[in-house]
Amino acid sequence: MSANPQISLALKKCESINLKKMKSDTLLMIVSHLLKEFEEIKANDSNNFSMSTVDAQFLNNQTQNLIKFLNENVMDSSTLSYVFQNKNNCPIARKLSIHLEPMRAYYKYIITIFSSRLNKGAHWIPELLAYSLIHSYKKEFGKSFSNYSFIDEFPIDEIIQIYFNKNVDLKKQLAKENNESIWKIQTVIDEMYEISEYMVEKYITYNYKVNSTRVSKTRKKKR
């Protein structure tokens, strides 16, 4: 099993445990999952709005670059699931499960937040949510992916600006069609921004708690 690149990556990550890094890695795990989901449904044009060729090409290139980086540097959610499903019958999985327990707690927490805010069957934009999570984490809440220079240098501002411009155009269009003020229009892009900000705000305040039921044993001194 250790020949699997993802397992080898997980073993390397567990050489030293840093909860702060593990927390940011878990957020990037969510980002990776969202981008892969976007790749699977891209052919269906789930966004329901068009972009210029230049913007579409830029977003596609950056998405592919980010997916490649995350595949090579961040453990994915399927590997995390595999580890805990097999911890009782595989020595490597058992070792990993001990070290990765905080990551599982982080993952469960952020997925719970996401599920509570996105209604089942609602229209959404997975790649924008992924980008917005990175943007909120870095720009809105001043956090850093300092262990990954690629992420810190990733053109997240330019990507968000593309969606911002598209959102303005979309609001104008809907306002005209519905004879309403542009300020009253709420789009799916707005919803992605709001969900990502809410998720990050909750996530950064969440602290992993060591099992409080564990009893430490102390030896009595001989007299």
One Martini backbone bead per residue (centre of mass of N, CA, C, O) as a GRO file, in nm:
protein
  223
    1MET     BB    1   0.053   0.064  -0.017
    2SER     BB    2   0.308   0.264  -0.004
    3ALA     BB    3   0.321   0.295  -0.326
    4ASN     BB    4   0.119   0.493  -0.294
    5PRO     BB    5   0.140   0.828  -0.330
    6GLN     BB    6  -0.064   0.909  -0.106
    7ILE     BB    7   0.055   0.736   0.122
    8SER     BB    8   0.339   0.851   0.110
    9LEU     BB    9   0.245   1.136   0.178
   10ALA     BB   10   0.117   1.071   0.452
   11LEU     BB   11   0.375   0.964   0.587
   12LYS     BB   12   0.534   1.225   0.558
   13LYS     BB   13   0.332   1.410   0.718
   14CYS     BB   14   0.371   1.216   0.992
   15GLU     BB   15   0.660   1.284   1.098
   16SER     BB   16   0.510   1.558   1.174
   17ILE     BB   17   0.300   1.734   1.404
   18ASN     BB   18   0.082   2.003   1.276
   19LEU     BB   19  -0.210   2.154   1.333
   20LYS     BB   20  -0.197   2.404   1.153
   21LYS     BB   21  -0.122   2.254   0.890
   22MET     BB   22  -0.352   2.045   0.898
   23LYS     BB   23  -0.575   2.255   0.867
   24SER     BB   24  -0.489   2.371   0.590
   25ASP     BB   25  -0.487   2.097   0.442
   26THR     BB   26  -0.790   2.040   0.476
   27LEU     BB   27  -0.885   2.278   0.308
   28LEU     BB   28  -0.736   2.178   0.049
   29MET     BB   29  -0.894   1.916   0.029
   30ILE     BB   30  -1.161   2.056  -0.037
   31VAL     BB   31  -1.065   2.205  -0.286
   32SER     BB   32  -0.992   1.952  -0.448
   33HIS     BB   33  -1.274   1.825  -0.451
   34LEU     BB   34  -1.419   2.061  -0.598
   35LEU     BB   35  -1.244   2.058  -0.859
   36LYS     BB   36  -1.311   1.765  -0.940
   37GLU     BB   37  -1.613   1.810  -0.962
   38PHE     BB   38  -1.596   2.022  -1.183
   39GLU     BB   39  -1.464   1.838  -1.397
   40GLU     BB   40  -1.712   1.637  -1.413
   41ILE     BB   41  -1.939   1.890  -1.485
   42LYS     BB   42  -1.838   2.085  -1.712
   43ALA     BB   43  -1.999   1.977  -1.969
   44ASN     BB   44  -2.284   2.106  -1.841
   45ASP     BB   45  -2.268   2.405  -1.772
   46SER     BB   46  -2.332   2.495  -1.455
   47ASN     BB   47  -2.321   2.819  -1.457
   48ASN     BB   48  -2.512   2.968  -1.676
   49PHE     BB   49  -2.254   3.126  -1.796
   50SER     BB   50  -2.054   3.328  -1.976
   51MET     BB   51  -1.722   3.365  -2.115
   52SER     BB   52  -1.452   3.464  -2.210
   53THR     BB   53  -1.193   3.318  -2.359
   54VAL     BB   54  -0.973   3.434  -2.180
   55ASP     BB   55  -1.099   3.367  -1.903
   56ALA     BB   56  -1.147   3.063  -1.948
   57GLN     BB   57  -0.848   2.991  -1.998
   58PHE     BB   58  -0.733   3.095  -1.736
   59LEU     BB   59  -0.905   2.918  -1.544
   60ASN     BB   60  -0.822   2.646  -1.659
   61ASN     BB   61  -0.517   2.664  -1.610
   62GLN     BB   62  -0.531   2.717  -1.302
   63THR     BB   63  -0.687   2.465  -1.228
   64GLN     BB   64  -0.482   2.257  -1.331
   65ASN     BB   65  -0.246   2.354  -1.156
   66LEU     BB   66  -0.385   2.311  -0.882
   67ILE     BB   67  -0.453   2.012  -0.905
   68LYS     BB   68  -0.164   1.913  -0.942
   69PHE     BB   69  -0.053   2.020  -0.677
   70LEU     BB   70  -0.250   1.876  -0.482
   71ASN     BB   71  -0.187   1.583  -0.571
   72GLU     BB   72   0.130   1.616  -0.478
   73ASN     BB   73   0.075   1.766  -0.162
   74VAL     BB   74  -0.228   1.661  -0.095
   75MET     BB   75  -0.437   1.490   0.068
   76ASP     BB   76  -0.713   1.307   0.008
   77SER     BB   77  -1.030   1.205   0.102
   78SER     BB   78  -1.006   0.903   0.013
   79THR     BB   79  -0.755   0.843   0.185
   80LEU     BB   80  -0.871   0.911   0.458
   81SER     BB   81  -1.096   0.701   0.443
   82TYR     BB   82  -0.918   0.450   0.401
   83VAL     BB   83  -0.761   0.455   0.664
   84PHE     BB   84  -1.018   0.422   0.862
   85GLN     BB   85  -1.135   0.159   0.724
   86ASN     BB   86  -0.825  -0.002   0.766
   87LYS     BB   87  -0.701   0.010   1.066
   88ASN     BB   88  -0.770  -0.309   1.155
   89ASN     BB   89  -0.602  -0.451   0.875
   90CYS     BB   90  -0.360  -0.222   0.866
   91PRO     BB   91  -0.065  -0.104   0.973
   92ILE     BB   92  -0.045   0.165   0.815
   93ALA     BB   93  -0.331   0.266   0.876
   94ARG     BB   94  -0.297   0.264   1.182
   95LYS     BB   95  -0.072   0.472   1.196
   96LEU     BB   96  -0.220   0.700   1.044
   97SER     BB   97  -0.477   0.729   1.224
   98ILE     BB   98  -0.333   0.853   1.466
   99HIS     BB   99  -0.218   1.112   1.313
  100LEU     BB  100  -0.512   1.180   1.149
  101GLU     BB  101  -0.737   1.258   1.352
  102PRO     BB  102  -0.747   1.569   1.322
  103MET     BB  103  -0.821   1.571   1.020
  104ARG     BB  104  -1.090   1.428   1.051
  105ALA     BB  105  -1.216   1.645   1.231
  106TYR     BB  106  -1.189   1.879   1.033
  107TYR     BB  107  -1.346   1.754   0.800
  108LYS     BB  108  -1.616   1.707   0.940
  109TYR     BB  109  -1.668   2.000   1.017
  110ILE     BB  110  -1.663   2.138   0.731
  111ILE     BB  111  -1.885   1.957   0.609
  112THR     BB  112  -2.108   2.041   0.804
  113ILE     BB  113  -2.113   2.336   0.728
  114PHE     BB  114  -2.176   2.300   0.430
  115SER     BB  115  -2.444   2.135   0.462
  116SER     BB  116  -2.595   2.371   0.625
  117ARG     BB  117  -2.581   2.588   0.360
  118LEU     BB  118  -2.651   2.369   0.137
  119ASN     BB  119  -2.897   2.291  -0.050
  120LYS     BB  120  -3.054   2.041  -0.178
  121GLY     BB  121  -3.028   2.095  -0.530
  122ALA     BB  122  -2.869   2.336  -0.549
  123HIS     BB  123  -2.719   2.580  -0.707
  124TRP     BB  124  -2.365   2.558  -0.800
  125ILE     BB  125  -1.997   2.653  -0.770
  126PRO     BB  126  -1.728   2.472  -0.703
  127GLU     BB  127  -1.484   2.647  -0.803
  128LEU     BB  128  -1.566   2.909  -0.654
  129LEU     BB  129  -1.564   2.792  -0.372
  130ALA     BB  130  -1.267   2.716  -0.376
  131TYR     BB  131  -1.152   2.999  -0.427
  132SER     BB  132  -1.301   3.138  -0.183
  133LEU     BB  133  -1.159   2.984   0.041
  134ILE     BB  134  -0.881   3.093  -0.014
  135HIS     BB  135  -0.950   3.395  -0.004
  136SER     BB  136  -1.069   3.407   0.283
  137TYR     BB  137  -0.827   3.290   0.437
  138LYS     BB  138  -0.627   3.519   0.336
  139LYS     BB  139  -0.793   3.803   0.309
  140GLU     BB  140  -1.020   3.804   0.541
  141PHE     BB  141  -0.831   3.630   0.779
  142GLY     BB  142  -0.506   3.627   0.751
  143LYS     BB  143  -0.408   3.369   0.634
  144SER     BB  144  -0.171   3.089   0.570
  145PHE     BB  145   0.028   2.899   0.314
  146SER     BB  146   0.346   2.889   0.394
  147ASN     BB  147   0.421   2.585   0.291
  148TYR     BB  148   0.297   2.711   0.007
  149SER     BB  149   0.402   2.902  -0.243
  150PHE     BB  150   0.195   2.843  -0.462
  151ILE     BB  151  -0.053   2.950  -0.303
  152ASP     BB  152   0.056   3.236  -0.236
  153GLU     BB  153   0.099   3.284  -0.570
  154PHE     BB  154  -0.175   3.253  -0.643
  155PRO     BB  155  -0.425   3.414  -0.862
  156ILE     BB  156  -0.686   3.487  -0.677
  157ASP     BB  157  -0.764   3.781  -0.744
  158GLU     BB  158  -0.812   3.744  -1.049
  159ILE     BB  159  -1.033   3.530  -1.023
  160ILE     BB  160  -1.235   3.691  -0.850
  161GLN     BB  161  -1.264   3.926  -1.053
  162ILE     BB  162  -1.403   3.771  -1.276
  163TYR     BB  163  -1.656   3.703  -1.104
  164PHE     BB  164  -1.731   3.988  -1.031
  165ASN     BB  165  -1.785   4.089  -1.317
  166LYS     BB  166  -1.999   3.875  -1.383
  167ASN     BB  167  -2.191   3.954  -1.153
  168VAL     BB  168  -2.261   4.235  -1.253
  169ASP     BB  169  -2.382   4.148  -1.522
  170LEU     BB  170  -2.597   3.959  -1.401
  171LYS     BB  171  -2.747   4.172  -1.233
  172LYS     BB  172  -2.829   4.354  -1.465
  173GLN     BB  173  -2.992   4.145  -1.618
  174LEU     BB  174  -3.196   4.070  -1.387
  175ALA     BB  175  -3.299   4.355  -1.332
  176LYS     BB  176  -3.422   4.394  -1.613
  177GLU     BB  177  -3.608   4.139  -1.624
  178ASN     BB  178  -3.744   4.222  -1.317
  179ASN     BB  179  -3.758   4.520  -1.243
  180GLU     BB  180  -3.498   4.577  -1.053
  181SER     BB  181  -3.277   4.633  -0.830
  182ILE     BB  182  -2.948   4.548  -0.817
  183TRP     BB  183  -2.937   4.535  -0.492
  184LYS     BB  184  -3.163   4.286  -0.487
  185ILE     BB  185  -2.971   4.095  -0.618
  186GLN     BB  186  -2.927   3.736  -0.594
  187THR     BB  187  -2.668   3.523  -0.652
  188VAL     BB  188  -2.475   3.241  -0.677
  189ILE     BB  189  -2.216   3.399  -0.630
  190ASP     BB  190  -2.293   3.523  -0.362
  191GLU     BB  191  -2.334   3.250  -0.220
  192MET     BB  192  -2.041   3.152  -0.239
  193TYR     BB  193  -1.919   3.378  -0.075
  194GLU     BB  194  -2.087   3.335   0.187
  195ILE     BB  195  -2.015   3.040   0.241
  196SER     BB  196  -1.706   3.066   0.255
  197GLU     BB  197  -1.694   3.271   0.485
  198TYR     BB  198  -1.844   3.102   0.692
  199MET     BB  199  -1.664   2.852   0.690
  200VAL     BB  200  -1.398   2.997   0.775
  201GLU     BB  201  -1.493   3.133   1.033
  202LYS     BB  202  -1.556   2.864   1.177
  203TYR     BB  203  -1.291   2.703   1.127
  204ILE     BB  204  -1.075   2.894   1.273
  205THR     BB  205  -1.229   2.838   1.567
  206TYR     BB  206  -1.156   2.548   1.549
  207ASN     BB  207  -1.065   2.295   1.791
  208TYR     BB  208  -0.880   2.039   1.861
  209LYS     BB  209  -0.963   1.760   2.070
  210VAL     BB  210  -0.845   1.576   2.293
  211ASN     BB  211  -0.908   1.296   2.445
  212SER     BB  212  -1.066   1.324   2.759
  213THR     BB  213  -1.085   0.998   2.841
  214ARG     BB  214  -0.796   0.986   2.875
  215VAL     BB  215  -0.577   0.809   3.091
  216SER     BB  216  -0.317   0.881   3.283
  217LYS     BB  217  -0.020   0.721   3.382
  218THR     BB  218   0.133   0.685   3.706
  219ARG     BB  219   0.407   0.641   3.889
  220LYS     BB  220   0.509   0.522   4.182
  221LYS     BB  221   0.712   0.599   4.419
  222LYS     BB  222   0.971   0.476   4.576
  223ARG     BB  223   1.062   0.429   4.932
   0.00000   0.00000   0.00000
